[in-house]
């Protein structure tokens, strides 16, 4: 899923940030291939990179905003609008989903991250988002911990040597599934790979953003909003035509 804040007009594009967004989109697509070819269940492991990288991109974009800039309502509106547009395609591909699609979680994450990144502003959007995340925890993909992850990344980018454990802990909590974690404790290779992927995803993303890439990377623009429901429809259609 795309990040809700675009680069500001006149700003130099950050190649590392664009690469981060491409990795998030690719890992999301790989993860969802499991619904077309169940034998590719192991793609669940690299798929655990997608959500943390999207959350990190939100934090990184907020950090690039000029001081005092208000909440980007246009992008919040895009997130909420595409959340509605994506729900039917999401349910078309994913059998018996137990949560909403990822965009409501990212929208709440944007509000919480903005409140932390701009502490001088009104506290009400952040407090309202926190209340909704806690109340809506059972219906949010990755739950309340997922909604808090972008805010944790804001802190980690501000104090990378001290605050990095917070996004790691929240990523593990957001992906917590008792049977899987029990299997990991018993030494199951697949479950251990999933847990390691969840723990390493924030560190990989933060490490990438700290690098100064000299190569050019194609920008991820607003087309990525349409890619989210579009890839659900494409994969669902592909599943129907395959023998």
Secondary structure, 3 states (H helix, E strand, C coil): CCCCCCCCCCCCCCHHHHHHHHHHHHHHHHHHHHHCCHHHHHHHHHHHHHHHHHHHHHHHHHHHCCCCCCCCHHHHHHHHHHHHHHHHHHHHHCCCCCCCCHHHHHHHHHHHHHHHHCCCCCCHHHHHHHHHHHHCHHHCCCHHHHHHHHHHHHHHHHCHHHHHHHHHHHHHHHCCCHHHHHHHHCCCHHHHHHHHHHHHHHHHHHHHHCCCCCCCCCCCCCHHHHHHHHHHHHHHHHHHHCC
